[in-house]
Amino acid sequence: MRSFTLRLPSWTRHRPGQHYDLRLTAADGYSVQRSYSIASAPEREGEIDITVERVAGGEVSPFLHDVAVAGDRIEVRGPIGGYFVWQAALGGPLLLIAGGSGIVPLMAMIRHRAATATHPATRLLYSSRTPEDIIYADELGELAARDDSLAVVHTLTRSQPAGWQGYARRIDDAMLTEVRRPLGEAPLVFICGPTPLVEGAANALVRIGVPAQRIRTERFGPSGK
Ligand SMILES: Cc1cc2nc3c(=O)[nH]c(=O)nc-3n(C[C@H](O)[C@H](O)[C@H](O)COP(=O)(O)OP(=O)(O)OC[C@H]3O[C@@H](n4cnc5c(N)ncnc54)[C@H](O)[C@@H]3O)c2cc1C
């Protein structure tokens, strides 16, 4: 994972959950476009952060990781998206569910929430393979430590550190039942990550009684591998 700050000559305030499209164009005119969620809060003016996972063999993410350097100019379009967005005015309680880089738009929501006065009860369930794969680990820990209304719950699906007391499996009905319980029957839910995780978590939530109209999803990639 690597984070980038993009300074925007014509900045527009975004809504947490929105993304930008980045376009790369080669000298021969060949061009590719990919979407990247905004990680930063809208309270930061004039620039945004994105966080990009390196997908081996990909066209855009390896370029950003291996070739792009500070000061490069990149063509972007945004902010885009009007469905997978949360602003403090929407209230809560909030259940945020992330798999891997799916944490990025949810981080914008959490940062926005921290920057405003309204703090609806919020729980983040974050699935990562190993402890090293947890993005924004320190910041999430600090935010939760100073805010009783924010809980961060990790599940580590592939390897766990010695003495790990948290979840160590893929998200399932029992896990969602436990994590959702303090938020009542119908929290507002945002789920983001690889398609199998998003579909699995959304279906499980409906099975345990969360109203489907309270669940919003965003799929990042073609696989969960
Ligand atoms: C709305 C939206 C927001 C997004 N936000 C982010 C973000 O914040 N951070 C981020 O890292 N990505 C994000 N993505 C994914 C991103 O747009 C690209 O799909 C990703 O970076 C791969 O692009 P690439 O050009 O490197 O690989 P490609 O050239 O598109 O793909 C190369 C190979 O990798 C496979 N592949 C592509 N994507 C994935 C994946 N996610 N997991 C596993 N295999 C894959 C492809 O099937 C192909 O075989 C977002 C996608 C959407 C739709």
The ligand as an SDF file (V2000), in Angstrom:
LIG
                    3D

 53 58  0  0  0  0  0  0  0  0999 V2000
  -15.0590    3.2320   -6.9470 C   0  0  0  0  0  0  0  0  0  0  0  0
  -13.7160    2.5430   -6.8180 C   0  0  0  0  0  0  0  0  0  0  0  0
  -12.8070    2.9930   -5.8820 C   0  0  0  0  0  0  0  0  0  0  0  0
  -11.5510    2.3630   -5.7680 C   0  0  0  0  0  0  0  0  0  0  0  0
  -10.6950    2.8060   -4.8040 N   0  0  0  0  0  0  0  0  0  0  0  0
   -9.4860    2.1830   -4.6550 C   0  0  0  0  0  0  0  0  0  0  0  0
   -8.5850    2.6070   -3.6170 C   0  0  0  0  0  0  0  0  0  0  0  0
   -8.8670    3.5120   -2.8340 O   0  0  0  0  0  0  0  0  0  0  0  0
   -7.3940    1.9510   -3.5120 N   0  0  0  0  0  0  0  0  0  0  0  0
   -7.0420    0.9170   -4.3580 C   0  0  0  0  0  0  0  0  0  0  0  0
   -5.9320    0.3830   -4.2050 O   0  0  0  0  0  0  0  0  0  0  0  0
   -7.8940    0.4970   -5.3250 N   0  0  0  0  0  0  0  0  0  0  0  0
   -9.0900    1.1110   -5.5060 C   0  0  0  0  0  0  0  0  0  0  0  0
   -9.9480    0.6920   -6.4960 N   0  0  0  0  0  0  0  0  0  0  0  0
   -9.4490   -0.3080   -7.4780 C   0  0  0  0  0  0  0  0  0  0  0  0
   -8.6830    0.4290   -8.5900 C   0  0  0  0  0  0  0  0  0  0  0  0
   -9.5840    1.2210   -9.3510 O   0  0  0  0  0  0  0  0  0  0  0  0
   -8.0000   -0.5290   -9.5870 C   0  0  0  0  0  0  0  0  0  0  0  0
   -8.9280   -1.4810  -10.0290 O   0  0  0  0  0  0  0  0  0  0  0  0
   -6.7830   -1.2280   -8.9940 C   0  0  0  0  0  0  0  0  0  0  0  0
   -5.8140   -0.2690   -8.5540 O   0  0  0  0  0  0  0  0  0  0  0  0
   -6.1220   -2.1430  -10.0430 C   0  0  0  0  0  0  0  0  0  0  0  0
   -5.7700   -1.3740  -11.1780 O   0  0  0  0  0  0  0  0  0  0  0  0
   -4.4910   -1.7570  -12.0530 P   0  0  0  0  0  0  0  0  0  0  0  0
   -4.5400   -0.9070  -13.2810 O   0  0  0  0  0  0  0  0  0  0  0  0
   -3.2450   -1.7120  -11.2310 O   0  0  0  0  0  0  0  0  0  0  0  0
   -4.7290   -3.2950  -12.4340 O   0  0  0  0  0  0  0  0  0  0  0  0
   -5.4820   -3.8290  -13.7530 P   0  0  0  0  0  0  0  0  0  0  0  0
   -4.6100   -3.5670  -14.9410 O   0  0  0  0  0  0  0  0  0  0  0  0
   -6.8710   -3.2820  -13.7680 O   0  0  0  0  0  0  0  0  0  0  0  0
   -5.5840   -5.3750  -13.4160 O   0  0  0  0  0  0  0  0  0  0  0  0
   -4.4640   -6.2840  -13.5000 C   0  0  0  0  0  0  0  0  0  0  0  0
   -4.8710   -7.6610  -13.0250 C   0  0  0  0  0  0  0  0  0  0  0  0
   -5.2080   -7.6500  -11.6330 O   0  0  0  0  0  0  0  0  0  0  0  0
   -6.5630   -8.0220  -11.4070 C   0  0  0  0  0  0  0  0  0  0  0  0
   -7.0780   -7.0650  -10.4260 N   0  0  0  0  0  0  0  0  0  0  0  0
   -7.4820   -5.7950  -10.6620 C   0  0  0  0  0  0  0  0  0  0  0  0
   -7.8790   -5.2050   -9.5170 N   0  0  0  0  0  0  0  0  0  0  0  0
   -7.7130   -6.1080   -8.5300 C   0  0  0  0  0  0  0  0  0  0  0  0
   -7.9570   -6.1030   -7.1420 C   0  0  0  0  0  0  0  0  0  0  0  0
   -8.4570   -5.0270   -6.5100 N   0  0  0  0  0  0  0  0  0  0  0  0
   -7.6670   -7.2290   -6.4470 N   0  0  0  0  0  0  0  0  0  0  0  0
   -7.1650   -8.3140   -7.0650 C   0  0  0  0  0  0  0  0  0  0  0  0
   -6.9360   -8.3820   -8.3980 N   0  0  0  0  0  0  0  0  0  0  0  0
   -7.2030   -7.3070   -9.1100 C   0  0  0  0  0  0  0  0  0  0  0  0
   -7.2470   -7.9070  -12.7600 C   0  0  0  0  0  0  0  0  0  0  0  0
   -8.3000   -8.8510  -12.9120 O   0  0  0  0  0  0  0  0  0  0  0  0
   -6.1010   -8.1970  -13.7240 C   0  0  0  0  0  0  0  0  0  0  0  0
   -5.9250   -9.5780  -13.8880 O   0  0  0  0  0  0  0  0  0  0  0  0
  -11.1970    1.2870   -6.6290 C   0  0  0  0  0  0  0  0  0  0  0  0
  -12.1440    0.8360   -7.5680 C   0  0  0  0  0  0  0  0  0  0  0  0
  -13.3760    1.4420   -7.6620 C   0  0  0  0  0  0  0  0  0  0  0  0
  -14.3520    0.9200   -8.6760 C   0  0  0  0  0  0  0  0  0  0  0  0
  1  2  1  0
  2  3  1  0
  2 52  2  0
  3  4  2  0
  4  5  1  0
  4 50  1  0
  5  6  2  0
  6  7  1  0
  6 13  1  0
  7  8  2  0
  7  9  1  0
  9 10  1  0
 10 11  2  0
 10 12  1  0
 12 13  2  0
 13 14  1  0
 14 15  1  0
 14 50  1  0
 15 16  1  0
 16 17  1  0
 16 18  1  0
 18 19  1  0
 18 20  1  0
 20 21  1  0
 20 22  1  0
 22 23  1  0
 23 24  1  0
 24 25  2  0
 24 26  1  0
 24 27  1  0
 27 28  1  0
 28 29  2  0
 28 30  1  0
 28 31  1  0
 31 32  1  0
 32 33  1  0
 33 34  1  0
 33 48  1  0
 34 35  1  0
 35 36  1  0
 35 46  1  0
 36 37  1  0
 36 45  1  0
 37 38  2  0
 38 39  1  0
 39 40  1  0
 39 45  2  0
 40 41  1  0
 40 42  2  0
 42 43  1  0
 43 44  2  0
 44 45  1  0
 46 47  1  0
 46 48  1  0
 48 49  1  0
 50 51  2  0
 51 52  1  0
 52 53  1  0
M  END
$$$$
